[in-house]
Amino acid sequence: MQRKLPTSSSPTSIQASGRRITPFRCFAITVLSLIVVAGLIVLIFYLVVRPVPFTYSVDDARIHDYNISSSDELNATFDLALVSDNPNRHVSVYYDSIAVAVWYDGQMLAFAEPPSFYQPKMNATRLVVLAAARGLPLLGAVAEGIKRDRSAGEVGLEVRVRAWVRFKVGVAKTRHYKLRAYCSPVVVRFPAPAVFQRTYCDVDV
């Protein structure tokens, strides 16, 4: 009686005990791990620092040497007092450049560049800005609007602030960010009142 010899299994009938790790899968796992680690860093940073939004306000505004010529050219000096408030306990700010512009009905009337400054944490910095208009040709509707408002005893302006800032947390400093503040309406009255009606600004970083 002949015995049947066991036949060898073909290579295709053997199932692999585990899946092969492809380069794409390895790359995907690495990227996912980096995302998780970055998320944890951001979460820890937020829990430790707890950043609070900055606030801006116009605390005083006056117009000196005001005159509109017969050819609708404006001469005036806008005397502004801005307050930048940093309420954060762990974040200070470098203002590397800052520009302040005065607008009326879509036309820029005056422009100034205050000096750069450093703002510590939990600090309110007062900026005194003098922005002058000298022989500025006004658009027809703008000239008529300013004349009408001046005759009524008050002019409503818009003050815009644009700055390049860096934040400092501990010894670390961030890259530059653009800060914008829009303050409107800034109502300047004639004659100037003893108490100015403060205008709060919309701030975007």
C-alpha positions, 0 to 999 in steps of 0.5 A: 500500500502506497503512502501519499506524500504530503504536497507542499503548499504553493506560495500563494496559499500562505497568508501573511501574518501582518500587513506590510507598511508602505512608505505612504502609510509611514508618511501618513502616520508621521504627519498625523503624529506631528499634527497631534503634537502641534495641537498639544503644544497650542493647547498647553500654550493657551492654557498657560498664557490665556491670551486676552484681546487687545483694546484701543480707544480714542480718548481725546480728539481736537482740531486746530488751525482749521480752514477750508479755502475757496478752492476746497483745500483743507488746512488743519491739525488733528490732535489725537490721544489714543490708548493701547491697552494690553491686559495680558499677564504673560504677553508683551508687545513690540510695536516696530512700526505704527501709522495713524490716519484720519478719514472722513467720508472715504477720503484720508485727511491726514497721516502720522507715524508715531515712534515705535515702542515696547508695551509691557504686559498688563500695560495701557500706553497713551499715544499723542498723535498730531496729524496735519493736513496742509493744502489738501484738495478735498472731494466735492462731497467731502468738502460740503460734508465737512463744511456742513458738520463744522457749521453744526458744531461737530465733525464725525471722523474715522481714525485708523491705526495700522501697526507691525507688531511682535509678541513676546512670551517669556524669552520667545518672540513671534514673527511680525503680525499686522494689527489694525484698529478702526475707530468710528465715529470720533466726534470732534466738537466746536468748541472742544468740551471739557470732557471728550466722549471716548470712542472704542475701536474694533481691533484685528490682528 
